[in-house]
Amino acid sequence: MLVRGIDLPSSKNYVRDYKTEYKVSQSSPEQKKNRAARNKARAHAVAKQGEAALKGKHVDHKVPLRAGGSTKDSNTRVRSAKANMSDNGRAESKKK
């Protein structure tokens, strides 16, 4: 099985090389840009609402960055971690 150009055999004895996976996926310029955008959105929400109000919460992008979303206030919202991670980045209008 290939994930981002890395061969990940499905055998039980296979040990993942996390260092190589990180090097290939997370260190790309695109991923660095996306991570910086997520950090910027979080910092902006903390400045606006305070650290205590965001404790245990996520700053969610209504339109995900990977789908062309922005870090503007109109595209971000504060949600519980469970709610944010359970919708897998789907827009609410697409939920059933």
C-alpha angles and dihedrals in degrees: 000000000000123000115182091335095312120118110233109182115207095224118127093236096054115118115204118234099221093177092060093043090053092046092052100042112022099039096057116114091244093054092046089053092049093047090050090050092051091048090048092052091050093048091049092051091049091051091049101042105017133249094269093057091054098044108131092002134110130224103232127200109222089208105035119239089239089060094051099272123153136224093241119129090249090062099043133073137170114248138166113270091242094053093045095050096041097061092056093219096303117146112249092240090062094053118107 
